[in-house]
Amino acid sequence: MLPLTRFVELPAFARQAQRSVTCPEGFAAAGVATGVKKRGKLDLGMLVSERPCVSAATFTGNAAAAAPVRLTRESADCTHLRATVVNAGNANAFTGKDGLADAARMRLLTAQALRLPVEQVAVASTGVIGVPLAMDKVERGIAEAAAALKPGGGEHFSQAIRTTDVTPKRGALELELEGGTVRLGAAAKGCGMISPRMATMLAFVTCDAEVPAGVWAELLRGAVAKSFNRITVDGQESTNDMVLGMANGASGVSLGDAGLAGLAEALDALLLALAVAMVADGEGATKAIRLVVDGARDAGEAERVARAVADSPLVKTAFYGRDANWGRIVQAVGQAIGENGAA
């Protein structure tokens, strides 16, 4: 179920549903153990739509972007993706030409197994940086995952994409909108190297409404901006961050303006709940803090001030020690605003 907190409120027309990322009609997923992780833990996930999709994606802004990010960002059709393959335990980052070749091999094998064009497959990785992939294990895992795909496979998928996460982060919503009933699903991972810029961490979003490609991209990026891009744990932006959203129209429900507004509201809530779960599950975290800025000149200044406070080591140690030393907050705000009185 969706990890709701006091920070997140669902719209009245939304209710929680089962099967997380495969809750929407027409999606199947799997998670398998390849041996990259120890003790038989699931470490390779696959997610696919049985029908064509409109899709959108956002990626890390880190200059040392990992091979799967570069491959997907530069050579995939990110507006019509239908599938993704994700390996956990190895980031395939800072691995040179061999890493790019391995990511391309993962995509090719997945496309062949699913009988899809390679440009409709995204590749994602998460784990240790600078270590070559054990491709023999990954290749076997891709074949096993393709054979294990099922509509109820969302839970295994959400388990397979984890690294140091203590808990899986997934959820689904059923929405009663003007025009009909549609579903949203999501699975995400992340508890370290979390800092707001571009996508932050890995997240995969599914929807069965009929949504125009440009509108879906706008909805997804807007929701990311209000959720994953507004959290921080350690101030470190990962090499592998990716958010991918696919909408396949399998519900047969075409949404008008009112329905799209409702879908946007629900998507915002879904991704915010997962983002808060990442903060609560942060490596070494004992508290989840929400910052609210009043009196800023505009949204940009409010965000700069909030990030300065959130990333301040002095503020973090004060909260950790339960020390109400608000002077540290004043210092961070003042530093963000600067001498000219503008952040």
Backbone torsions as a table, in degrees:
resi	resn	phi	psi	omega
1	MET	NA	160.8	-178.4
2	LEU	-66.8	130.9	-178.4
3	PRO	-78.3	75.6	-178.5
4	LEU	-73.9	147.8	177.6
5	THR	-135.5	179.2	177.6
6	ARG	-67.2	-10.3	179.4
7	PHE	-84.1	-11.8	-171.9
8	VAL	-128.4	132.0	177.6
9	GLU	-125.0	126.7	179.5
10	LEU	-77.9	147.1	173.6
11	PRO	-62.5	155.3	-177.4
12	ALA	-63.2	-26.9	-176.8
13	PHE	-88.3	4.1	-177.1
14	ALA	-112.6	142.1	172.2
15	ARG	-135.1	150.5	-179.8
16	GLN	-68.6	147.0	-178.5
17	ALA	-132.9	171.6	-177.8
18	GLN	-93.2	171.6	171.4
19	ARG	76.2	6.1	173.0
20	SER	43.4	-117.9	-170.2
21	VAL	-68.2	-16.8	176.5
22	THR	-104.0	14.2	175.6
23	CYS	-63.1	-44.8	177.2
24	PRO	-60.4	146.5	-179.4
25	GLU	-60.6	143.2	171.5
26	GLY	85.3	8.8	177.5
27	PHE	-113.0	144.7	175.8
28	ALA	-135.1	153.8	-177.9
29	ALA	-149.9	167.3	177.4
30	ALA	-155.6	157.9	172.3
31	GLY	-140.9	132.6	-176.6
32	VAL	-133.6	164.2	176.8
33	ALA	-102.8	118.5	-179.2
34	THR	-98.2	-16.0	-175.2
35	GLY	101.2	-4.3	174.8
36	VAL	-64.8	-44.5	170.7
37	LYS	-84.3	156.4	-179.1
38	LYS	-85.9	165.9	173.5
39	ARG	59.3	31.6	173.2
40	GLY	69.6	21.8	-179.5
41	LYS	-74.6	146.4	176.8
42	LEU	-63.1	134.3	-175.1
43	ASP	-145.8	9.2	173.9
44	LEU	-142.8	124.4	-179.1
45	GLY	-118.0	151.5	177.4
46	MET	-137.5	137.2	-179.4
47	LEU	-134.7	133.1	-175.8
48	VAL	-146.7	148.8	171.0
49	SER	-100.9	138.1	-179.5
50	GLU	-75.8	-7.5	-178.6
51	ARG	-138.9	163.8	-178.6
52	PRO	-57.1	150.7	-176.5
53	CYS	-127.6	158.0	156.1
54	VAL	-97.7	145.4	-175.2
55	SER	-144.4	165.5	175.6
56	ALA	-151.7	154.1	-178.7
57	ALA	-147.9	149.7	170.0
58	THR	-127.4	151.7	-171.6
59	PHE	-133.2	164.7	177.7
60	THR	-57.0	151.3	172.0
61	GLY	-97.0	4.0	-179.7
62	ASN	-66.2	130.1	-178.9
63	ALA	-65.1	-21.5	178.3
64	ALA	-96.7	42.1	-178.1
65	ALA	-54.7	140.2	-177.3
66	ALA	-69.7	162.2	-177.6
67	ALA	-55.3	-46.5	-179.3
68	PRO	-64.5	-33.6	176.4
69	VAL	-65.0	-47.6	-179.1
70	ARG	-62.1	-43.5	-178.9
71	LEU	-62.7	-49.7	-176.9
72	THR	-67.3	-42.4	-177.7
73	ARG	-66.6	-36.9	-170.2
74	GLU	-97.6	-21.2	-174.1
75	SER	-133.0	-0.1	177.0
76	ALA	-94.5	158.1	173.1
77	ASP	-88.3	88.7	-171.8
78	CYS	-72.2	-1.1	174.8
79	THR	-97.5	-8.9	-179.0
80	HIS	-140.4	38.2	175.8
81	LEU	-68.7	144.1	177.3
82	ARG	-121.8	-11.8	-175.1
83	ALA	-153.1	158.0	172.4
84	THR	-142.7	146.0	173.0
85	VAL	-120.7	134.6	-174.3
86	VAL	-130.9	127.2	171.8
87	ASN	-110.7	143.3	179.8
88	ALA	-120.4	147.1	-178.8
89	GLY	108.5	-18.6	178.6
90	ASN	-146.6	122.0	-175.0
91	ALA	-77.7	-15.3	-172.2
92	ASN	47.1	47.1	179.3
93	ALA	-119.4	143.7	-177.6
94	PHE	58.3	43.2	-177.9
95	THR	-117.6	9.8	171.9
96	GLY	66.0	-154.9	-177.4
97	LYS	-63.6	-34.1	179.3
98	ASP	-64.1	-37.9	178.5
99	GLY	-64.1	-41.7	176.6
100	LEU	-63.8	-40.3	178.2
101	ALA	-64.2	-38.8	178.8
102	ASP	-66.1	-42.0	178.0
103	ALA	-63.2	-41.6	178.1
104	ALA	-64.4	-37.0	177.8
105	ARG	-65.8	-41.1	176.6
106	MET	-59.2	-43.9	-179.1
107	ARG	-65.9	-44.0	-179.0
108	LEU	-62.2	-47.3	-179.0
109	LEU	-63.0	-39.2	178.2
110	THR	-66.0	-44.6	179.0
111	ALA	-60.9	-42.0	179.6
112	GLN	-65.8	-42.3	-179.0
113	ALA	-65.2	-33.5	-177.5
114	LEU	-97.5	-3.4	-178.6
115	ARG	57.9	50.8	178.8
116	LEU	-122.0	155.5	170.3
117	PRO	-63.9	143.9	-176.3
118	VAL	-61.3	-30.6	-177.2
119	GLU	-72.2	-7.1	177.1
120	GLN	-98.3	11.7	-179.3
121	VAL	-118.9	128.5	174.7
122	ALA	-99.0	150.9	177.6
123	VAL	-122.9	135.0	177.0
124	ALA	-136.9	148.7	178.7
125	SER	-140.8	154.6	177.4
126	THR	-154.6	140.3	-179.3
127	GLY	146.4	-144.2	-175.3
128	VAL	-73.7	136.6	179.9
129	ILE	-89.9	141.3	171.1
130	GLY	88.2	8.8	-179.3
131	VAL	-115.0	130.0	179.1
132	PRO	-61.0	146.5	176.4
133	LEU	-68.2	143.1	171.3
134	ALA	-83.3	83.7	-169.5
135	MET	-66.0	-26.7	177.3
136	ASP	-61.8	-41.2	178.5
137	LYS	-70.5	-42.8	-178.9
138	VAL	-63.9	-41.5	-179.3
139	GLU	-63.3	-42.7	176.6
140	ARG	-63.2	-40.2	-179.0
141	GLY	-63.6	-37.6	178.8
142	ILE	-62.7	-44.2	178.2
143	ALA	-63.1	-42.3	179.9
144	GLU	-66.0	-41.6	-178.9
145	ALA	-65.9	-41.7	179.3
146	ALA	-61.4	-36.7	179.5
147	ALA	-74.9	-21.3	-175.5
148	ALA	-98.1	0.6	-176.8
149	LEU	-57.6	135.3	176.6
150	LYS	-158.6	157.2	179.9
151	PRO	-61.1	-25.2	178.6
152	GLY	-92.3	14.8	-174.9
153	GLY	-87.8	7.7	-177.4
154	GLY	-61.7	-37.0	-178.9
155	GLU	-67.3	-43.5	177.4
156	HIS	-63.4	-37.8	177.5
157	PHE	-61.8	-46.3	-178.1
158	SER	-65.2	-30.9	176.0
159	GLN	-72.8	-36.9	-173.3
160	ALA	-72.1	-23.7	-176.7
161	ILE	-89.9	-0.2	-178.1
162	ARG	-77.6	153.1	170.1
163	THR	-119.4	-94.0	179.1
164	THR	-92.4	7.3	177.3
165	ASP	-59.3	134.7	175.7
166	VAL	-77.8	-38.2	-177.7
167	THR	-126.3	149.7	173.8
168	PRO	-71.5	152.3	-179.4
169	LYS	-121.4	104.9	-177.0
170	ARG	-155.8	163.3	178.4
171	GLY	-178.2	170.7	179.3
172	ALA	-152.5	150.6	179.0
173	LEU	-131.9	140.4	170.2
174	GLU	-106.8	127.9	-171.9
175	LEU	-116.9	127.8	173.6
176	GLU	-95.6	96.8	-173.8
177	LEU	-110.0	163.7	173.2
178	GLU	-63.5	112.1	-176.1
179	GLY	120.8	-24.1	177.8
180	GLY	145.7	-172.4	-177.9
181	THR	-97.6	128.2	176.5
182	VAL	-131.8	166.0	-176.2
183	ARG	-130.0	146.6	173.6
184	LEU	-120.8	141.5	174.5
185	GLY	-137.5	159.3	179.2
186	ALA	-159.8	149.8	170.3
187	ALA	-138.5	138.7	-176.6
188	ALA	-144.3	164.2	172.9
189	LYS	-144.1	153.7	177.4
190	GLY	151.9	129.3	173.5
191	CYS	-153.0	-2.5	175.6
192	GLY	-146.4	164.3	-170.7
193	MET	52.2	51.8	-178.9
194	ILE	-115.8	113.6	177.1
195	SER	-150.1	137.6	-172.6
196	PRO	-73.0	117.5	168.4
197	ARG	-179.6	126.7	-171.8
198	MET	58.8	-124.6	-165.1
199	ALA	-89.4	-43.6	-174.1
200	THR	64.0	111.0	176.5
201	MET	70.7	-167.9	178.0
202	LEU	-109.4	133.2	175.1
203	ALA	-148.4	140.3	-178.3
204	PHE	-129.0	123.5	-172.6
205	VAL	-119.7	137.8	179.2
206	THR	-128.1	153.6	-179.2
207	CYS	-154.6	144.8	179.6
208	ASP	-111.2	15.3	174.8
209	ALA	-81.8	156.5	171.6
210	GLU	-85.0	111.1	-175.9
211	VAL	-131.4	131.0	175.5
212	PRO	-59.2	146.1	-174.0
213	ALA	-56.4	-46.0	-178.7
214	GLY	-65.2	-37.1	178.8
215	VAL	-67.6	-43.3	179.6
216	TRP	-60.8	-42.5	178.2
217	ALA	-61.8	-41.0	179.4
218	GLU	-65.0	-42.6	179.4
219	LEU	-63.7	-45.6	-177.5
220	LEU	-64.7	-47.7	-177.5
221	ARG	-66.5	-34.1	175.6
222	GLY	-65.2	-41.9	179.1
223	ALA	-67.1	-39.1	177.2
224	VAL	-62.3	-41.4	-179.1
225	ALA	-62.2	-32.3	-177.3
226	LYS	-90.4	-4.4	-174.0
227	SER	-129.0	-84.5	-176.5
228	PHE	-61.1	-30.0	-179.9
229	ASN	-82.5	1.9	179.6
230	ARG	-120.1	18.9	176.8
231	ILE	-117.2	156.5	173.3
232	THR	-151.8	141.3	172.8
233	VAL	-114.3	-56.0	-175.5
234	ASP	-123.1	2.3	178.8
235	GLY	74.8	10.1	-175.9
236	GLN	-108.3	121.6	-179.9
237	GLU	-87.0	126.4	-175.2
238	SER	-71.6	160.0	174.2
239	THR	-80.7	-10.6	-168.0
240	ASN	-120.8	8.3	-174.2
241	ASP	-58.9	136.4	178.4
242	MET	-158.3	135.8	168.2
243	VAL	-122.0	125.7	-178.3
244	LEU	-124.8	129.4	177.3
245	GLY	-124.9	134.7	-179.9
246	MET	-128.0	132.6	175.8
247	ALA	-124.6	122.6	-171.2
248	ASN	-109.8	-4.0	177.2
249	GLY	68.7	14.5	-174.4
250	ALA	-66.5	-20.4	178.1
251	SER	-71.4	-20.0	-175.6
252	GLY	76.8	6.3	-177.4
253	VAL	-94.7	118.4	175.3
254	SER	-99.9	125.7	-172.0
255	LEU	-97.7	136.0	170.8
256	GLY	-86.4	-165.9	-175.9
257	ASP	-60.3	-43.8	-179.0
258	ALA	-65.9	-41.8	178.7
259	GLY	-65.5	-40.1	178.4
260	LEU	-66.0	-36.1	176.6
261	ALA	-63.8	-40.3	177.0
262	GLY	-66.5	-40.9	177.6
263	LEU	-60.8	-41.9	178.7
264	ALA	-61.9	-43.0	-179.9
265	GLU	-63.0	-42.6	180.0
266	ALA	-68.6	-39.6	178.3
267	LEU	-63.5	-40.6	176.0
268	ASP	-57.5	-46.2	-178.0
269	ALA	-66.3	-41.3	-179.1
270	LEU	-61.8	-49.0	-178.0
271	LEU	-71.1	-32.8	177.0
272	LEU	-64.5	-40.9	178.4
273	ALA	-60.9	-41.5	179.0
274	LEU	-69.3	-37.0	178.5
275	ALA	-64.3	-43.4	177.9
276	VAL	-63.7	-37.1	177.6
277	ALA	-62.6	-35.7	176.5
278	MET	-63.0	-43.3	179.4
279	VAL	-64.3	-46.4	-178.8
280	ALA	-62.7	-28.5	-178.9
281	ASP	-98.2	12.4	-177.7
282	GLY	-57.9	145.7	-178.6
283	GLU	-59.2	116.9	180.0
284	GLY	81.0	1.4	-176.0
285	ALA	-73.6	139.9	174.1
286	THR	-117.3	-10.5	-177.5
287	LYS	-146.6	151.3	170.6
288	ALA	-114.8	122.9	-174.2
289	ILE	-114.3	134.6	174.4
290	ARG	-107.6	129.0	179.0
291	LEU	-106.2	130.8	176.9
292	VAL	-121.0	125.0	-177.5
293	VAL	-106.3	124.0	174.9
294	ASP	-111.7	149.3	172.3
295	GLY	85.1	6.2	178.6
296	ALA	-72.1	155.4	-179.2
297	ARG	-70.8	-31.5	178.7
298	ASP	-160.2	177.4	-177.4
299	ALA	-63.8	-35.3	179.6
300	GLY	-63.3	-43.7	178.7
301	GLU	-66.2	-40.5	178.6
302	ALA	-59.7	-41.6	-179.1
303	GLU	-68.5	-40.4	179.0
304	ARG	-63.6	-40.7	178.5
305	VAL	-65.7	-45.8	-179.5
306	ALA	-60.5	-41.7	-179.4
307	ARG	-68.0	-36.8	178.6
308	ALA	-63.0	-41.4	178.7
309	VAL	-69.1	-45.6	-176.5
310	ALA	-64.0	-34.1	-177.0
311	ASP	-90.1	-2.9	-178.3
312	SER	-70.7	119.8	176.1
313	PRO	-59.5	-33.9	-180.0
314	LEU	-67.4	-40.8	177.2
315	VAL	-65.6	-42.3	-179.9
316	LYS	-61.8	-43.2	-179.7
317	THR	-67.9	-32.0	177.2
318	ALA	-64.8	-45.4	178.4
319	PHE	-65.8	-41.8	-180.0
320	TYR	-59.8	-41.7	-179.2
321	GLY	-85.2	5.0	-178.3
322	ARG	54.7	40.9	-178.6
323	ASP	-108.2	112.7	-176.7
324	ALA	-76.5	58.9	-178.6
325	ASN	-90.6	79.0	-174.2
326	TRP	-69.4	-13.9	176.1
327	GLY	-60.2	-29.0	178.4
328	ARG	-69.2	-33.0	175.7
329	ILE	-68.8	-42.8	177.7
330	VAL	-58.0	-44.2	-179.8
331	GLN	-59.6	-45.8	-177.8
332	ALA	-66.2	-40.2	178.0
333	VAL	-63.6	-46.6	-179.8
334	GLY	-61.7	-39.2	178.8
335	GLN	-65.2	-38.0	179.5
336	ALA	-68.8	-37.4	-178.4
337	ILE	-74.4	-41.2	177.1
338	GLY	83.5	175.7	-174.8
339	GLU	-67.3	-28.3	-177.1
340	ASN	-84.2	3.2	175.9
341	GLY	78.1	16.3	178.6
342	ALA	-135.9	132.9	180.0
343	ALA	-73.4	NA	NA
